[in-house]
Amino acid sequence: MCLGVPGKVLAIDGLEATVDFFGVRKLLRLDIVDEPVTVGDYVLNHVGFAIRRIPPSEVQETLALFEQVLKDAGVGDLMAEDVRGEMRAAPEVKEKA
């Protein structure tokens, strides 16, 4: 299954963005995203790449859907495991000391 996980863009440096996924910060590549992305936008992540900018009118509905999936997931829930796997796929952002 191919799954994109929504996250909020916190910072952009060239073709890399720091993105927050439900409290986890990851670096994503912006090489293949469907339209320009700015800080504050929400994007869908697939294996470390932003693949789609989520239109502002769809952000709340999209986040609510993913939060419900993660909340209701039982042991072995394949959809929740895919979401968690996508969140693990991108490199984590290390906090600067």
Phi, psi and omega in degrees: 000142176257127184222135174253138181251131182283144176208158181262130179286121181261327181203153178229134176226097183067241180259016176243142178232142169271124186233138179262121176246095177051044177094354178253124180265130180227156172268131176238150173273146181249013185301324190243006181300149189287343178202165182304145183239140176234164177303134182100341177288160172251140180229161172262132180260136169223115181044047174089005178238136170286122183254342182202137170276128180278124178301140181309326181291345182252354187300306185298318179295318180295314179297318179298319179298312181292321177298321178294317179301313182291323181292317185274354186294130173264179178300130178082008179293114186294321180296313179297321178295323175297317179299311180297323178296319176297320180293329179280338189294324181276152178295139179283144179278126178272133177291137179280137181279000000 
